[in-house]
Amino acid sequence: MTFDDRQIEDKMIQHNFRKLNIWKEGIQVVKETYAMTKVFPKEERFGLSSQLQRSAVSIPSNIAEGTSRSRNRHFRQYLETALGSAFEWETQLIVSFEVNYLSRETFDHLSEKIQKIQNQIIKFMNSLKD
């Protein structure tokens, strides 16, 4: 392997998603989402429950997919998508609370968690150099 090949390989694996706190926190949101939606009414199975689950899974999935990109500007696009999914999930959480599917305690805990992730994603995006 030449120096140039090693340099390219190093850029390709510059971010290991399994080591990123934002990815780990995203996985926790997925786990809590599935636990939370288990108690939602059955008629929400293909509605709000499904929406929450899909947007939750999208957060760490986009972070992981972004790490496969060789340029930080491409990675940043995936982080933007993950951030959008986090805001989408937060909106669905608010709806869940407003229709009385969640207790105030659960809502407050999860609101704090998702806002922390949103801030972490923004800070990480801002730290990436082109």
Salt bridges, closest charged atoms under 4 A:
GLU25 OE2 - LYS116 NZ 3.78
GLU32 OE1 - HIS109 NE2 2.86
GLU32 OE2 - LYS113 NZ 3.41
GLU65 OE2 - ARG69 NH2 3.33
ASP108 OD1 - ARG104 NH1 3.31
ASP130 OD1 - ARG76 NH1 3.07
